[in-house]
Amino acid sequence: MWRLLRNKIPTKDNLAQRVILPITDTDCPAGCASSESAIHLFLHCNIACELWSQILNWLGISFVHFGELRHHFIQFTKMGGMHRSSHMFFTIIWFATVWVIWKEMNNRVFQNTVSTLYSLIEKVKLNSFLWLKSKQVVFAYSYHDWWKTPHSLYGCYLVIYFAFRLVLSFGGTMIL
C-alpha cells in the first residue's frame, strides 16, 4: 500500500518514465483518453469515480474527494466524527476498493475482459466482508447483513468491541 500512496506502482506513466513502455503508450485502459497514473487510475478515471460513488452510497456517507491518493486514504479511513475503532472498517473497505480497481484495470489490459460496475461493487463488498471476518474474532454478521447495511454493522461492532474489551480488561471471558 505504501507504494500506491507514494506513486510507485507500475502504472503506464511510471513504466514510461523508466523507459519500459514507450511514452506514447500511456493511455488509461478504460478508454477515457487520459494518461494512466496512480491518481487517475484510482480516483479520476470514470470507472474509479463511479465505483467510489457507489461505495459511498452503500456506506451511507458523503465525501469530498481530495486530489492526492494519500489525502483520500486519510480522509476515507479516519472518517471525522466516527470512533477510532470504526477506522478499521473504512480502511479495509478502502483497500478492497483500490484492489478491485487495480484488478479490473489489469484484467482489461492482460485478459481483455471488462466487468460491469455492479460486478465491481459486489467484489468490493465480498472482499471487504471476507477481510473483516478474517481479522475480527467477534465479527458475527452474515454477508447478507454486510451487503445490505454495513453502516449499521460497524455501529453494532463498536458496542461488541467495547463489551469484549471491557470483559478482557477484567480477565473474564465473553461468550457470543
Protein Blocks (a to p, Z undefined) as FASTA:
>chain_A
ZZmmnopaccfklmmmnomacfklmccfklnopacdfklmmmmpmklmmmmmmmmmmnop
acdddfbfklmmmmmmnoghiafklmmmmmmmmmmmmmmmmmmmmmmmmnopacdfklmm
mmmmmmmmmmmmmmpmklccdfklmmmmmmlmmmmmmmmmmmmmmmmmnopacdZZ
